Amino acid sequence: MSGSDHTCDVAVVGAGIVGLATALELTADRPGLSVLVLDKEPDVARHQTGHNSGVIHSGIYYKPGSYKARLCVEGARRLRSFCRDQGVPHDMVGKVVVATEPSEVPALRTLHERGLANGVEGLELIGPERLAEIEPHARAV
């Protein structure tokens, strides 16, 4: 853009996942809106987005009814849908949270209850036998 007189309706600074998602929502919500995404790097997702864990968080850790819980569950659902619709490869491998001592079982049950209250799909409490099928190297009560 150096030396040119370009204009746009909205400029989004940052071409990571948040900046690109913001630009996508803006253009989906308001067709014809001129959106410019700016980043100091020559390619997208060169910082935090490109170095994240790659996990789609489920929402089991947040207080039921909280803003974080609602956003996490809805965001996970929308991200999976987006990936399917756009052909973005992703694996739904699941997560196993274990109690390694009997004293940890109440906290594990609380996470399960929170997840159910938050609308997290696919939750189940399992025993050591099922855990051995899923992850043979894990040990739990």
Order of alpha helices (4+ residues) and beta strands (2+ residues): beta-alpha-beta-alpha-alpha-alpha
